[in-house]
Amino acid sequence: MKPLVAAFAAALCLLTVALPAQQSAALPYTVVTRDAKRPLAARTINGQEMFALDDLARLFNLTVREDAAAASLNISAGGQSVLLSTQQPLASVGGRMTSLPAAPAREGRSWYVPVDFVSRVLAAISPTKIDLRKPSRLLLVGDIRMPRVAVRVEGLGAQSRVTLDVAPPTGHAVSQEPGRVVVRFEADALDAPDLRANTTTDLVTGVHLGDTAQSVAIDVTPRFGSFRSTDQPGPAGATRIVIDVLPQTEAAPQTPQPQVPARPQTPESPPLLDLPPAGGLRTIVIDPGHGGDDTGAKGTQGTLEKTVTLAVARRLKAAIEARLGTRVLLTHDGDQTVGLDQRAAVANNNKADLFISLHASASLRPAVAGAQVFYLGLEGYGEAAQRAAQAPRDALPVLGGGTRDIEIIPWEMAQARYIDQSAGFARAVEAALRDRVPMSPRALQQAPLRVLVGVNMPAVLVEIGFLTNAPEEQQLLADDRQSALAQALIDGIMRYRAGSGGTR
Ligand SMILES: [Zn+2]
């Protein structure tokens, strides 16, 4: 036996001496699961990138049994098994042959398999979802939402454009933060290997991952004024997010005015800014209830209504801009005291199409909870308001050939003309909220609300929940509830526009 063992050992030595010429370490892959990220070593053997079968066995709970006589490896996972030829680049999965770029390679006692073995064979038998992404060297295990994001920055005359192709399409919100514009995705992480490979412009100095693994930050220069974001269909089922970064205008207006950015002159840029936004909506005004000295309701744990309404309003603004491409103005974007008529004036002066006032409720009974939607009731506003509501639309002159009639209706009664539309809008918003957040037993109500009375367009007031209900107070502060509210309000807007035919 001894000479035989020696001969075998010699053969092994020859093998191990011969191998280094043909194999080398490759950059590791990153295995991403719900709970963790860890490296998975890869090596190049005979020009093929391979994983150690032992590593895969540990990762996917595989049982590996070699059948030397049949020149095969019997690999099973859960109830399923695979026969992998040790001589040929072939595997048999449930009786079906699958080809591989190379046969397994043996090094010492270990078998190596081409990385494609994971996507072509293991993915077919694994009870968990497996997604191998070779270009970004990722191996996603389980239901991981990790969209691929590719970024391009270009200068277009005075403005700059940042284009993000996102696959698969993933919910996102674009918002402005000091010194940057941030795109937050509803994802576990982003697959964006070439995020930094970017040109810079005099408005955009860089693009990189944001504070969280789910966001992309676009750094802007002090010349930055505002941005506009549109979603379009992208290549290969991707969503293309086009963010136009606009410079400051010469004279900053006192009150919010329509942003009319210079139309890009370059022929390759599509005239995005001139397209009517989704559903014919051009401007939506969101009114974060209370502010400054007027703190509004106070929660059992001290949460102030003004804080929650502003947080939800900012989130809703970003979400609407990103999803609908509609201009959104807030009646105030800081902790300021703003009068009720002033809030209506922001909407009227900007010829908004919709007005949404956001509030949170308080009750003496701590058990009371849930969201509510209000539209204006005319009781308490007198006969003139009732008459204004009943006057036929076309009987009223329209100034300047427009479709607005605020000029001839006393300020106090502006909303009277829109009660029916506001009721429709309120129903749509209530139904959309019901799909996503807990509702009050009295979810849809009519009330003589001062903030709505002067608004010259369909208008609702949404009480997003009760701060006096301790669990709801906590929920209203949480990211997921705030984004559910923003989503629901967008759905409500879309339902209303769909139901009202998209015309005024
Ligand atoms: Zn309030």
Boltz pocket constraint, residues with backbone or C-beta under 6 A from the ligand:
constraints:
  - pocket:
      binder: B
      contacts: [[A, 289], [A, 290], [A, 296], [A, 297], [A, 305], [A, 358], [A, 359], [A, 360]]
      max_distance: 6.0
